[in-house]
Amino acid sequence: MSILPGAYMRRMQDILGEDYPRYEASFDSPAARGLIVNTAKTTQDVFDRLFTMPTRPLSYFEKGRRLLSEDKVGGDPLHAAGLYYMQDPGAMSAVAALPEVKGRVLDVAAAPGGKTIAAALTGNEAFVVANEVNFPRAKVLLQNVERMGLTNVAVTSLPPRDFARYTPESFDMIIADLPCSGEGMFRKEPQAVSAWNENINLMNAERQKEILSDVLPALKEGGTLLYSTCTYAPEENEEIVAYLIEKYGMRLLPPKKEVLAVTAPAMSVNGLDLTNARRFYPFIEEGEGQFFAILQKPGERIYTTKSIPTKVSINEERRVRDFLSRNLSAEIPVINKQGEDYYAVHPLARTLPLRYLSEGVRLGELSGGKFLPHHNLFTAYGGYFKNKEDLSLSDPRLDDYLRGLEIDAKNCSDGYVAVTVEGHSLGGGKCVEGRIKNHYPKGLRTR
């Protein structure tokens, strides 16, 4: 067990009372591991048939699983194909608590991407802008979104205040999983214990208030805010919820009933009943600590359906669509250009005048009169490619492909080809006379 700071232990004893020994005992168990099944790429049944590590479904989140293995998944071809995303089971509880996810959603501090992915998988009625102000972390976020092949996510790296400035009252929902003292991660991350001190909670609370005041003007009247942290500090949890209620007139909403059994009610602050805000403890359900609250902004929400025309010339769009129609059996509804690259964008993306790292699915670029497809085209639409080379999990060519080597072509014809594993796209290549030239990105290749 990690040696916890004395002041922290005393505070947790006050909060938990007779449950404190159960909390302390949880440090004798390893941190829980979990995953989200990517139902945009596969079905739960197919995933269970292909995934060999033992899992257990989560009672509160249909797409979530408790992973009952300590084996690493980084080299798993199913992980490379984006069939699942690793996330702590406790962290899944926040998005799982939402009654619905619909319209334009801003995940304001999204890296590495767990809550963005969970929100996007609710269905194509949601369009998620995944933002991360830290640029290196934003690149990791983008890589995860591309691997999962999500078609209803755009990625930005902007200060939160830019959304209030450029897109006021534009989002139906804001997900604010904000930087915190990380007390809920003490079992999993010993460095969080060593970084803790008695001043860190108030410092983080002020930072959280600043971010919320910057971003809340971007939320529509009647819109929903999902506020969450991975800490137990009341200053960063209940007191922030009370601040949102008292300063902004927000109303605390009940979570889905499935999460009630695996969480504890929040504490009262300033006489406010905050029972609908919830605390996830590892002694109630396996997973690391989490706090979340669902709040509604005053007013009546009107969902936006209009879109702004794209900025692609008729000639450019014709050339891009000519390549897509030759190679794909699916129709890409909206195409836009960002820099030299062309993107398949969600219709609601074009209502937002933002600077994107990625406006949607990066299709590729025109060069010397030819269209050069990007890896993201294969991860998102590989299942629709007319020319495919499918590899089984036992095929020796699978390891070679993930290492970046050329492989023999057994089923595909000459031209661009989607390379799939058990019918799920890994990436692309180009078939030439019985050999597939490997286009799997160098940064993703196994050694």
Secondary structure, DSSP 4 states (H G I P E B T S, - for coil): -----HHHHHHHHHHHGGGHHHHHHGGGSPPPEEEEE-TTTS-HHHHHHH--S-EEEETTEEEEEEE------TT-HHHHTTSEEE--HHHHHHHHT-S---EEEEETT-TT-HHHHHHHTT-TTEEEEEE-SSHHHHHHHHHHHHHHT-SSEEEE---HHHHHHHSTT-EEEEEEE-----GGGTTT-HHHHHH--TTHHHHHHHHHHHHHHHHGGGEEEEEEEEEEES---GGGTHHHHHHHHHHH--EEEPPPGGGGGGSEEPPPBTTB--TTSEEE-TTTSSS--EEEEEEE-SS--------PPP---HHHHHHHHHHHHHHBSS----EEEETTEEEE--GGGGG-----SBSSEEEEEEETTEEEE-HHHHHHHGGGBSSEEEE-TT-HHHHHHHTT--EE-SS--SEEEEEEETTEEEEEEEEETTEEEE-S-GGG---
